[in-house]
Amino acid sequence: MTSKELLYIEDALGHEKYFLSKYKETAAQIQDADLKNCVEQLAQNHSSIFRSFYSLLS
Protein backbone atom coordinates (compact mmCIF):
# COMPACT_ATOMS: atom_id res chain seq x y z
CA MET A 1 0.00 0.00 0.00
CA THR A 2 1.38 3.40 -0.93
CA SER A 3 1.84 6.21 1.56
CA LYS A 4 -0.88 8.19 -0.22
CA GLU A 5 -3.32 5.29 0.19
CA LEU A 6 -2.44 5.00 3.87
CA LEU A 7 -3.08 8.71 4.34
CA TYR A 8 -6.47 8.33 2.67
CA ILE A 9 -7.39 5.45 4.99
CA GLU A 10 -6.23 7.39 8.05
CA ASP A 11 -8.33 10.36 6.95
CA ALA A 12 -11.37 8.15 6.30
CA LEU A 13 -10.95 6.51 9.73
CA GLY A 14 -10.90 9.94 11.36
CA HIS A 15 -14.08 10.99 9.56
CA GLU A 16 -15.91 7.79 10.46
CA LYS A 17 -14.80 8.03 14.09
CA TYR A 18 -16.09 11.62 14.21
CA PHE A 19 -19.45 10.70 12.64
CA LEU A 20 -19.82 7.75 15.02
CA SER A 21 -19.20 9.89 18.09
CA LYS A 22 -21.63 12.60 16.94
CA TYR A 23 -24.38 10.08 16.19
CA LYS A 24 -23.91 8.47 19.61
CA GLU A 25 -24.02 11.88 21.33
CA THR A 26 -27.16 12.81 19.42
CA ALA A 27 -28.90 9.48 20.09
CA ALA A 28 -28.29 9.92 23.82
CA GLN A 29 -30.18 13.23 23.75
CA ILE A 30 -33.19 12.16 21.67
CA GLN A 31 -36.46 11.39 23.45
CA ASP A 32 -38.50 10.10 20.49
CA ALA A 33 -37.99 6.33 20.28
CA ASP A 34 -38.34 6.07 16.48
CA LEU A 35 -35.95 8.91 15.80
CA LYS A 36 -33.50 7.60 18.39
CA ASN A 37 -33.59 4.17 16.72
CA CYS A 38 -32.87 5.77 13.34
CA VAL A 39 -29.88 7.69 14.67
CA GLU A 40 -28.57 4.61 16.46
CA GLN A 41 -28.80 2.70 13.16
CA LEU A 42 -26.74 5.43 11.49
CA ALA A 43 -24.15 5.05 14.25
CA GLN A 44 -24.02 1.30 13.63
CA ASN A 45 -23.56 1.89 9.90
CA HIS A 46 -20.63 4.21 10.52
CA SER A 47 -19.17 1.73 12.99
CA SER A 48 -19.30 -0.92 10.28
CA ILE A 49 -17.64 1.41 7.78
CA PHE A 50 -14.94 2.23 10.35
CA ARG A 51 -14.23 -1.48 10.86
CA SER A 52 -14.04 -1.99 7.09
CA PHE A 53 -11.46 0.76 6.69
CA TYR A 54 -9.56 -0.46 9.74
CA SER A 55 -9.40 -3.98 8.34
CA LEU A 56 -7.51 -2.60 5.34
CA LEU A 57 -4.63 -1.84 7.71
CA SER A 58 -4.38 -5.42 9.00
PQR file with spaces between the fields and no chain letter, atoms N, CA, C, O and H, PARSE charges and radii, in Angstrom:
ATOM       1  N    MET     1       0.846   -1.168    0.000 -0.4000 1.5000
ATOM       2  CA   MET     1       0.000    0.000    0.000 -0.0000 2.0000
ATOM       3  C    MET     1       0.898    1.241    0.000  0.5500 1.7000
ATOM       4  O    MET     1       1.876    1.311    0.745 -0.5500 1.4000
ATOM       5  N    THR     2       0.562    2.193   -0.825 -0.4000 1.5000
ATOM       6  CA   THR     2       1.379    3.396   -0.926 -0.0000 2.0000
ATOM       7  C    THR     2       1.115    4.320    0.263  0.5500 1.7000
ATOM       8  O    THR     2       0.121    4.172    0.974 -0.5500 1.4000
ATOM       9  H    THR     2      -0.232    2.136   -1.430  0.4000 1.0000
ATOM      10  N    SER     3       2.011    5.259    0.461 -0.4000 1.5000
ATOM      11  CA   SER     3       1.841    6.209    1.563 -0.0000 2.0000
ATOM      12  C    SER     3       0.605    7.081    1.336  0.5500 1.7000
ATOM      13  O    SER     3      -0.065    7.466    2.294 -0.5500 1.4000
ATOM      14  H    SER     3       2.819    5.380   -0.116  0.4000 1.0000
ATOM      15  N    LYS     4       0.306    7.390    0.086 -0.4000 1.5000
ATOM      16  CA   LYS     4      -0.880    8.187   -0.219 -0.0000 2.0000
ATOM      17  C    LYS     4      -2.155    7.405    0.132  0.5500 1.7000
ATOM      18  O    LYS     4      -3.109    7.977    0.659 -0.5500 1.4000
ATOM      19  H    LYS     4       0.850    7.076   -0.692  0.4000 1.0000
ATOM      20  N    GLU     5      -2.168    6.123   -0.157 -0.4000 1.5000
ATOM      21  CA   GLU     5      -3.317    5.287    0.186 -0.0000 2.0000
ATOM      22  C    GLU     5      -3.483    5.188    1.697  0.5500 1.7000
ATOM      23  O    GLU     5      -4.603    5.234    2.207 -0.5500 1.4000
ATOM      24  H    GLU     5      -1.393    5.659   -0.585  0.4000 1.0000
ATOM      25  N    LEU     6      -2.376    5.052    2.409 -0.4000 1.5000
ATOM      26  CA   LEU     6      -2.441    4.997    3.871 -0.0000 2.0000
ATOM      27  C    LEU     6      -2.982    6.300    4.453  0.5500 1.7000
ATOM      28  O    LEU     6      -3.760    6.283    5.407 -0.5500 1.4000
ATOM      29  H    LEU     6      -1.467    5.015    1.996  0.4000 1.0000
ATOM      30  N    LEU     7      -2.573    7.423    3.881 -0.4000 1.5000
ATOM      31  CA   LEU     7      -3.079    8.713    4.339 -0.0000 2.0000
ATOM      32  C    LEU     7      -4.583    8.823    4.104  0.5500 1.7000
ATOM      33  O    LEU     7      -5.313    9.360    4.938 -0.5500 1.4000
ATOM      34  H    LEU     7      -1.941    7.437    3.106  0.4000 1.0000
ATOM      35  N    TYR     8      -5.040    8.308    2.959 -0.4000 1.5000
ATOM      36  CA   TYR     8      -6.470    8.330    2.669 -0.0000 2.0000
ATOM      37  C    TYR     8      -7.227    7.495    3.706  0.5500 1.7000
ATOM      38  O    TYR     8      -8.263    7.930    4.208 -0.5500 1.4000
ATOM      39  H    TYR     8      -4.447    7.872    2.282  0.4000 1.0000
ATOM      40  N    ILE     9      -6.726    6.321    4.024 -0.4000 1.5000
ATOM      41  CA   ILE     9      -7.392    5.449    4.987 -0.0000 2.0000
ATOM      42  C    ILE     9      -7.399    6.091    6.373  0.5500 1.7000
ATOM      43  O    ILE     9      -8.407    6.033    7.078 -0.5500 1.4000
ATOM      44  H    ILE     9      -5.885    5.968    3.616  0.4000 1.0000
ATOM      45  N    GLU    10      -6.289    6.697    6.764 -0.4000 1.5000
ATOM      46  CA   GLU    10      -6.232    7.391    8.055 -0.0000 2.0000
ATOM      47  C    GLU    10      -7.263    8.523    8.110  0.5500 1.7000
ATOM      48  O    GLU    10      -7.940    8.709    9.122 -0.5500 1.4000
ATOM      49  H    GLU    10      -5.470    6.744    6.192  0.4000 1.0000
ATOM      50  N    ASP    11      -7.372    9.263    7.027 -0.4000 1.5000
ATOM      51  CA   ASP    11      -8.332   10.357    6.945 -0.0000 2.0000
ATOM      52  C    ASP    11      -9.762    9.813    7.033  0.5500 1.7000
ATOM      53  O    ASP    11     -10.594   10.351    7.763 -0.5500 1.4000
ATOM      54  H    ASP    11      -6.823    9.111    6.205  0.4000 1.0000
ATOM      55  N    ALA    12     -10.034    8.751    6.290 -0.4000 1.5000
ATOM      56  CA   ALA    12     -11.369    8.147    6.303 -0.0000 2.0000
ATOM      57  C    ALA    12     -11.703    7.613    7.687  0.5500 1.7000
ATOM      58  O    ALA    12     -12.838    7.753    8.143 -0.5500 1.4000
ATOM      59  H    ALA    12      -9.358    8.314    5.697  0.4000 1.0000
ATOM      60  N    LEU    13     -10.728    7.000    8.367 -0.4000 1.5000
ATOM      61  CA   LEU    13     -10.949    6.508    9.731 -0.0000 2.0000
ATOM      62  C    LEU    13     -11.310    7.659   10.666  0.5500 1.7000
ATOM      63  O    LEU    13     -12.210    7.532   11.497 -0.5500 1.4000
ATOM      64  H    LEU    13      -9.806    6.886    7.997  0.4000 1.0000
ATOM      65  N    GLY    14     -10.614    8.765   10.530 -0.4000 1.5000
ATOM      66  CA   GLY    14     -10.905    9.939   11.361 -0.0000 2.0000
ATOM      67  C    GLY    14     -12.307   10.462   11.134  0.5500 1.7000
ATOM      68  O    GLY    14     -13.004   10.816   12.085 -0.5500 1.4000
ATOM      69  H    GLY    14      -9.883    8.868    9.855  0.4000 1.0000
ATOM      70  N    HIS    15     -12.724   10.513    9.878 -0.4000 1.5000
ATOM      71  CA   HIS    15     -14.076   10.989    9.564 -0.0000 2.0000
ATOM      72  C    HIS    15     -15.125   10.050   10.142  0.5500 1.7000
ATOM      73  O    HIS    15     -16.098   10.501   10.747 -0.5500 1.4000
ATOM      74  H    HIS    15     -12.158   10.226    9.106  0.4000 1.0000
ATOM      75  N    GLU    16     -14.936    8.758    9.962 -0.4000 1.5000
ATOM      76  CA   GLU    16     -15.910    7.791   10.461 -0.0000 2.0000
ATOM      77  C    GLU    16     -15.976    7.808   11.988  0.5500 1.7000
ATOM      78  O    GLU    16     -17.055    7.689   12.567 -0.5500 1.4000
ATOM      79  H    GLU    16     -14.146    8.391    9.471  0.4000 1.0000
ATOM      80  N    LYS    17     -14.834    7.955   12.630 -0.4000 1.5000
ATOM      81  CA   LYS    17     -14.800    8.033   14.093 -0.0000 2.0000
ATOM      82  C    LYS    17     -15.561    9.267   14.568  0.5500 1.7000
ATOM      83  O    LYS    17     -16.299    9.203   15.551 -0.5500 1.4000
ATOM      84  H    LYS    17     -13.957    8.052   12.159  0.4000 1.0000
ATOM      85  N    TYR    18     -15.385   10.385   13.876 -0.4000 1.5000
ATOM      86  CA   TYR    18     -16.088   11.625   14.211 -0.0000 2.0000
ATOM      87  C    TYR    18     -17.606   11.444   14.052  0.5500 1.7000
ATOM      88  O    TYR    18     -18.377   11.778   14.951 -0.5500 1.4000
ATOM      89  H    TYR    18     -14.785   10.437   13.077  0.4000 1.0000
ATOM      90  N    PHE    19     -18.024   10.909   12.889 -0.4000 1.5000
ATOM      91  CA   PHE    19     -19.454   10.698   12.642 -0.0000 2.0000
ATOM      92  C    PHE    19     -20.055    9.772   13.698  0.5500 1.7000
ATOM      93  O    PHE    19     -21.149   10.027   14.203 -0.5500 1.4000
ATOM      94  H    PHE    19     -17.398   10.637   12.158  0.4000 1.0000
ATOM      95  N    LEU    20     -19.343    8.703   14.029 -0.4000 1.5000
ATOM      96  CA   LEU    20     -19.820    7.751   15.018 -0.0000 2.0000
ATOM      97  C    LEU    20     -20.028    8.425   16.366  0.5500 1.7000
ATOM      98  O    LEU    20     -21.055    8.220   17.013 -0.5500 1.4000
ATOM      99  H    LEU    20     -18.455    8.495   13.619  0.4000 1.0000
ATOM     100  N    SER    21     -19.062    9.225   16.790 -0.4000 1.5000
ATOM     101  CA   SER    21     -19.196    9.888   18.089 -0.0000 2.0000
ATOM     102  C    SER    21     -20.348   10.888   18.088  0.5500 1.7000
ATOM     103  O    SER    21     -21.066   10.993   19.082 -0.5500 1.4000
ATOM     104  H    SER    21     -18.228    9.392   16.265  0.4000 1.0000
ATOM     105  N    LYS    22     -20.539   11.618   17.001 -0.4000 1.5000
ATOM     106  CA   LYS    22     -21.629   12.598   16.937 -0.0000 2.0000
ATOM     107  C    LYS    22     -22.988   11.919   16.928  0.5500 1.7000
ATOM     108  O    LYS    22     -23.922   12.395   17.573 -0.5500 1.4000
ATOM     109  H    LYS    22     -19.956   11.532   16.193  0.4000 1.0000
ATOM     110  N    TYR    23     -23.111   10.800   16.196 -0.4000 1.5000
ATOM     111  CA   TYR    23     -24.384   10.083   16.194 -0.0000 2.0000
ATOM     112  C    TYR    23     -24.696    9.514   17.568  0.5500 1.7000
ATOM     113  O    TYR    23     -25.851    9.536   17.993 -0.5500 1.4000
ATOM     114  H    TYR    23     -22.353   10.413   15.672  0.4000 1.0000
ATOM     115  N    LYS    24     -23.691    9.005   18.271 -0.4000 1.5000
ATOM     116  CA   LYS    24     -23.911    8.473   19.615 -0.0000 2.0000
ATOM     117  C    LYS    24     -24.325    9.588   20.576  0.5500 1.7000
ATOM     118  O    LYS    24     -25.234    9.407   21.385 -0.5500 1.4000
ATOM     119  H    LYS    24     -22.753    8.986   17.926  0.4000 1.0000
ATOM     120  N    GLU    25     -23.658   10.737   20.486 -0.4000 1.5000
ATOM     121  CA   GLU    25     -24.025   11.883   21.332 -0.0000 2.0000
ATOM     122  C    GLU    25     -25.459   12.301   21.068  0.5500 1.7000
ATOM     123  O    GLU    25     -26.227   12.546   21.998 -0.5500 1.4000
ATOM     124  H    GLU    25     -22.919   10.884   19.829  0.4000 1.0000
ATOM     125  N    THR    26     -25.814   12.380   19.792 -0.4000 1.5000
ATOM     126  CA   THR    26     -27.156   12.805   19.416 -0.0000 2.0000
ATOM     127  C    THR    26     -28.201   11.806   19.886  0.5500 1.7000
ATOM     128  O    THR    26     -29.230   12.198   20.436 -0.5500 1.4000
ATOM     129  H    THR    26     -25.190   12.181   19.037  0.4000 1.0000
ATOM     130  N    ALA    27     -27.948   10.516   19.676 -0.4000 1.5000
ATOM     131  CA   ALA    27     -28.899    9.485   20.091 -0.0000 2.0000
ATOM     132  C    ALA    27     -29.158    9.542   21.596  0.5500 1.7000
ATOM     133  O    ALA    27     -30.281    9.304   22.042 -0.5500 1.4000
ATOM     134  H    ALA    27     -27.112   10.197   19.230  0.4000 1.0000
ATOM     135  N    ALA    28     -28.139    9.853   22.369 -0.4000 1.5000
ATOM     136  CA   ALA    28     -28.287    9.924   23.822 -0.0000 2.0000
ATOM     137  C    ALA    28     -29.205   11.065   24.257  0.5500 1.7000
ATOM     138  O    ALA    28     -29.753   11.038   25.359 -0.5500 1.4000
ATOM     139  H    ALA    28     -27.227   10.047   22.007  0.4000 1.0000
ATOM     140  N    GLN    29     -29.372   12.062   23.397 -0.4000 1.5000
ATOM     141  CA   GLN    29     -30.180   13.228   23.749 -0.0000 2.0000
ATOM     142  C    GLN    29     -31.601   13.176   23.200  0.5500 1.7000
ATOM     143  O    GLN    29     -32.437   13.999   23.573 -0.5500 1.4000
ATOM     144  H    GLN    29     -28.927   12.084   22.501  0.4000 1.0000
ATOM     145  N    ILE    30     -31.882   12.226   22.323 -0.4000 1.5000
ATOM     146  CA   ILE    30     -33.192   12.160   21.667 -0.0000 2.0000
ATOM     147  C    ILE    30     -34.197   11.429   22.549  0.5500 1.7000
ATOM     148  O    ILE    30     -33.894   10.381   23.119 -0.5500 1.4000
ATOM     149  H    ILE    30     -31.203   11.558   22.019  0.4000 1.0000
ATOM     150  N    GLN    31     -35.379   11.987   22.651 -0.4000 1.5000
ATOM     151  CA   GLN    31     -36.455   11.391   23.446 -0.0000 2.0000
ATOM     152  C    GLN    31     -37.359   10.494   22.609  0.5500 1.7000
ATOM     153  O    GLN    31     -37.816    9.459   23.093 -0.5500 1.4000
ATOM     154  H    GLN    31     -35.626   12.838   22.188  0.4000 1.0000
ATOM     155  N    ASP    32     -37.623   10.872   21.369 -0.4000 1.5000
ATOM     156  CA   ASP    32     -38.503   10.104   20.492 -0.0000 2.0000
ATOM     157  C    ASP    32     -37.861    8.757   20.146  0.5500 1.7000
ATOM     158  O    ASP    32     -36.754    8.713   19.611 -0.5500 1.4000
ATOM     159  H    ASP    32     -37.251   11.713   20.975  0.4000 1.0000
ATOM     160  N    ALA    33     -38.549    7.680   20.449 -0.4000 1.5000
ATOM     161  CA   ALA    33     -37.993    6.329   20.280 -0.0000 2.0000
ATOM     162  C    ALA    33     -37.674    6.002   18.813  0.5500 1.7000
ATOM     163  O    ALA    33     -36.630    5.421   18.519 -0.5500 1.4000
ATOM     164  H    ALA    33     -39.449    7.716   20.884  0.4000 1.0000
ATOM     165  N    ASP    34     -38.573    6.376   17.900 -0.4000 1.5000
ATOM     166  CA   ASP    34     -38.341    6.067   16.482 -0.0000 2.0000
ATOM     167  C    ASP    34     -37.144    6.830   15.926  0.5500 1.7000
ATOM     168  O    ASP    34     -36.316    6.270   15.208 -0.5500 1.4000
ATOM     169  H    ASP    34     -39.421    6.848   18.140  0.4000 1.0000
ATOM     170  N    LEU    35     -37.065    8.094   16.262 -0.4000 1.5000
ATOM     171  CA   LEU    35     -35.948    8.910   15.796 -0.0000 2.0000
ATOM     172  C    LEU    35     -34.638    8.435   16.423  0.5500 1.7000
ATOM     173  O    LEU    35     -33.608    8.374   15.752 -0.5500 1.4000
ATOM     174  H    LEU    35     -37.738    8.549   16.845  0.4000 1.0000
ATOM     175  N    LYS    36     -34.683    8.102   17.698 -0.4000 1.5000
ATOM     176  CA   LYS    36     -33.499    7.596   18.390 -0.0000 2.0000
ATOM     177  C    LYS    36     -33.018    6.310   17.730  0.5500 1.7000
ATOM     178  O    LYS    36     -31.816    6.132   17.533 -0.5500 1.4000
ATOM     179  H    LYS    36     -35.520    8.151   18.243  0.4000 1.0000
ATOM     180  N    ASN    37     -33.931    5.420   17.390 -0.4000 1.5000
ATOM     181  CA   ASN    37     -33.591    4.172   16.724 -0.0000 2.0000
ATOM     182  C    ASN    37     -32.927    4.439   15.369  0.5500 1.7000
ATOM     183  O    ASN    37     -31.958    3.772   15.005 -0.5500 1.4000
ATOM     184  H    ASN    37     -34.907    5.565   17.550  0.4000 1.0000
ATOM     185  N    CYS    38     -33.444    5.399   14.641 -0.4000 1.5000
ATOM     186  CA   CYS    38     -32.875    5.768   13.339 -0.0000 2.0000
ATOM     187  C    CYS    38     -31.443    6.269   13.490  0.5500 1.7000
ATOM     188  O    CYS    38     -30.558    5.863   12.736 -0.5500 1.4000
ATOM     189  H    CYS    38     -34.231    5.941   14.937  0.4000 1.0000
ATOM     190  N    VAL    39     -31.216    7.142   14.452 -0.4000 1.5000
ATOM     191  CA   VAL    39     -29.876    7.694   14.672 -0.0000 2.0000
ATOM     192  C    VAL    39     -28.919    6.607   15.166  0.5500 1.7000
ATOM     193  O    VAL    39     -27.750    6.585   14.780 -0.5500 1.4000
ATOM     194  H    VAL    39     -31.935    7.472   15.064  0.4000 1.0000
ATOM     195  N    GLU    40     -29.410    5.714   16.010 -0.4000 1.5000
ATOM     196  CA   GLU    40     -28.570    4.607   16.464 -0.0000 2.0000
ATOM     197  C    GLU    40     -28.188    3.686   15.300  0.5500 1.7000
ATOM     198  O    GLU    40     -27.077    3.157   15.266 -0.5500 1.4000
ATOM     199  H    GLU    40     -30.360    5.732   16.324  0.4000 1.0000
ATOM     200  N    GLN    41     -29.100    3.497   14.354 -0.4000 1.5000
ATOM     201  CA   GLN    41     -28.800    2.696   13.161 -0.0000 2.0000
ATOM     202  C    GLN    41     -27.718    3.385   12.325  0.5500 1.7000
ATOM     203  O    GLN    41     -26.829    2.720   11.794 -0.5500 1.4000
ATOM     204  H    GLN    41     -30.002    3.927   14.381  0.4000 1.0000
ATOM     205  N    LEU    42     -27.788    4.690   12.207 -0.4000 1.5000
ATOM     206  CA   LEU    42     -26.743    5.428   11.490 -0.0000 2.0000
ATOM     207  C    LEU    42     -25.394    5.244   12.173  0.5500 1.7000
ATOM     208  O    LEU    42     -24.372    5.089   11.505 -0.5500 1.4000
ATOM     209  H    LEU    42     -28.510    5.231   12.638  0.4000 1.0000
ATOM     210  N    ALA    43     -25.391    5.261   13.499 -0.4000 1.5000
ATOM     211  CA   ALA    43     -24.147    5.046   14.254 -0.0000 2.0000
ATOM     212  C    ALA    43     -23.598    3.655   13.976  0.5500 1.7000
ATOM     213  O    ALA    43     -22.390    3.488   13.806 -0.5500 1.4000
ATOM     214  H    ALA    43     -26.222    5.387   14.041  0.4000 1.0000
ATOM     215  N    GLN    44     -24.465    2.663   13.928 -0.4000 1.5000
ATOM     216  CA   GLN    44     -24.021    1.304   13.627 -0.0000 2.0000
ATOM     217  C    GLN    44     -23.446    1.201   12.218  0.5500 1.7000
ATOM     218  O    GLN    44     -22.457    0.505   11.992 -0.5500 1.4000
ATOM     219  H    GLN    44     -25.446    2.798   14.066  0.4000 1.0000
ATOM     220  N    ASN    45     -24.071    1.894   11.281 -0.4000 1.5000
ATOM     221  CA   ASN    45     -23.565    1.893    9.903 -0.0000 2.0000
ATOM     222  C    ASN    45     -22.157    2.484    9.837  0.5500 1.7000
ATOM     223  O    ASN    45     -21.282    1.945    9.159 -0.5500 1.4000
ATOM     224  H    ASN    45     -24.875    2.459   11.465  0.4000 1.0000
ATOM     225  N    HIS    46     -21.945    3.582   10.538 -0.4000 1.5000
ATOM     226  CA   HIS    46     -20.628    4.213   10.524 -0.0000 2.0000
ATOM     227  C    HIS    46     -19.605    3.366   11.288  0.5500 1.7000
ATOM     228  O    HIS    46     -18.419    3.372   10.957 -0.5500 1.4000
ATOM     229  H    HIS    46     -22.655    4.020   11.089  0.4000 1.0000
ATOM     230  N    SER    47     -20.056    2.654   12.288 -0.4000 1.5000
ATOM     231  CA   SER    47     -19.170    1.734   12.993 -0.0000 2.0000
ATOM     232  C    SER    47     -18.719    0.616   12.056  0.5500 1.7000
ATOM     233  O    SER    47     -17.556    0.213   12.075 -0.5500 1.4000
ATOM     234  H    SER    47     -21.019    2.649   12.557  0.4000 1.0000
ATOM     235  N    SER    48     -19.628    0.126   11.251 -0.4000 1.5000
ATOM     236  CA   SER    48     -19.299   -0.919   10.278 -0.0000 2.0000
ATOM     237  C    SER    48     -18.316   -0.402    9.228  0.5500 1.7000
ATOM     238  O    SER    48     -17.370   -1.097    8.857 -0.5500 1.4000
ATOM     239  H    SER    48     -20.573    0.453   11.235  0.4000 1.0000
ATOM     240  N    ILE    49     -18.545    0.808    8.759 -0.4000 1.5000
ATOM     241  CA   ILE    49     -17.640    1.415    7.777 -0.0000 2.0000
ATOM     242  C    ILE    49     -16.256    1.599    8.395  0.5500 1.7000
ATOM     243  O    ILE    49     -15.244    1.334    7.747 -0.5500 1.4000
ATOM     244  H    ILE    49     -19.313    1.373    9.061  0.4000 1.0000
ATOM     245  N    PHE    50     -16.213    2.054    9.653 -0.4000 1.5000
ATOM     246  CA   PHE    50     -14.938    2.228   10.354 -0.0000 2.0000
ATOM     247  C    PHE    50     -14.183    0.902   10.399  0.5500 1.7000
ATOM     248  O    PHE    50     -12.992    0.851   10.091 -0.5500 1.4000
ATOM     249  H    PHE    50     -17.036    2.269   10.179  0.4000 1.0000
ATOM     250  N    ARG    51     -14.875   -0.169   10.781 -0.4000 1.5000
ATOM     251  CA   ARG    51     -14.231   -1.482   10.858 -0.0000 2.0000
ATOM     252  C    ARG    51     -13.733   -1.939    9.491  0.5500 1.7000
ATOM     253  O    ARG    51     -12.680   -2.568    9.392 -0.5500 1.4000
ATOM     254  H    ARG    51     -15.842   -0.128   11.031  0.4000 1.0000
ATOM     255  N    SER    52     -14.480   -1.627    8.447 -0.4000 1.5000
ATOM     256  CA   SER    52     -14.045   -1.994    7.095 -0.0000 2.0000
ATOM     257  C    SER    52     -12.760   -1.284    6.705  0.5500 1.7000
ATOM     258  O    SER    52     -11.841   -1.903    6.169 -0.5500 1.4000
ATOM     259  H    SER    52     -15.335   -1.115    8.528  0.4000 1.0000
ATOM     260  N    PHE    53     -12.694    0.009    6.970 -0.4000 1.5000
ATOM     261  CA   PHE    53     -11.465    0.759    6.687 -0.0000 2.0000
ATOM     262  C    PHE    53     -10.316    0.249    7.548  0.5500 1.7000
ATOM     263  O    PHE    53      -9.193    0.087    7.071 -0.5500 1.4000
ATOM     264  H    PHE    53     -13.441    0.512    7.405  0.4000 1.0000
ATOM     265  N    TYR    54     -10.614   -0.002    8.829 -0.4000 1.5000
ATOM     266  CA   TYR    54      -9.563   -0.461    9.737 -0.0000 2.0000
ATOM     267  C    TYR    54      -9.005   -1.805    9.310  0.5500 1.7000
ATOM     268  O    TYR    54      -7.812   -2.065    9.467 -0.5500 1.4000
ATOM     269  H    TYR    54     -11.526    0.130    9.216  0.4000 1.0000
ATOM     270  N    SER    55      -9.857   -2.656    8.773 -0.4000 1.5000
ATOM     271  CA   SER    55      -9.396   -3.977    8.337 -0.0000 2.0000
ATOM     272  C    SER    55      -8.418   -3.883    7.161  0.5500 1.7000
ATOM     273  O    SER    55      -7.633   -4.802    6.931 -0.5500 1.4000
ATOM     274  H    SER    55     -10.826   -2.445    8.645  0.4000 1.0000
ATOM     275  N    LEU    56      -8.465   -2.798    6.438 -0.4000 1.5000
ATOM     276  CA   LEU    56      -7.514   -2.599    5.342 -0.0000 2.0000
ATOM     277  C    LEU    56      -6.082   -2.451    5.863  0.5500 1.7000
ATOM     278  O    LEU    56      -5.119   -2.695    5.135 -0.5500 1.4000
ATOM     279  H    LEU    56      -9.103   -2.051    6.626  0.4000 1.0000
ATOM     280  N    LEU    57      -5.954   -2.053    7.120 -0.4000 1.5000
ATOM     281  CA   LEU    57      -4.634   -1.843    7.708 -0.0000 2.0000
ATOM     282  C    LEU    57      -4.032   -3.128    8.279  0.5500 1.7000
ATOM     283  O    LEU    57      -2.841   -3.179    8.590 -0.5500 1.4000
ATOM     284  H    LEU    57      -6.735   -1.854    7.712  0.4000 1.0000
ATOM     285  N    SER    58      -4.849   -4.148    8.413 -0.4000 1.5000
ATOM     286  CA   SER    58      -4.380   -5.419    8.997 -0.0000 2.0000
ATOM     287  C    SER    58      -3.676   -6.293    7.962  0.5500 1.7000
ATOM     288  O    SER    58      -3.224   -7.391    8.286 -0.5500 1.4000
ATOM     289  H    SER    58      -5.816   -4.107    8.160  0.4000 1.0000
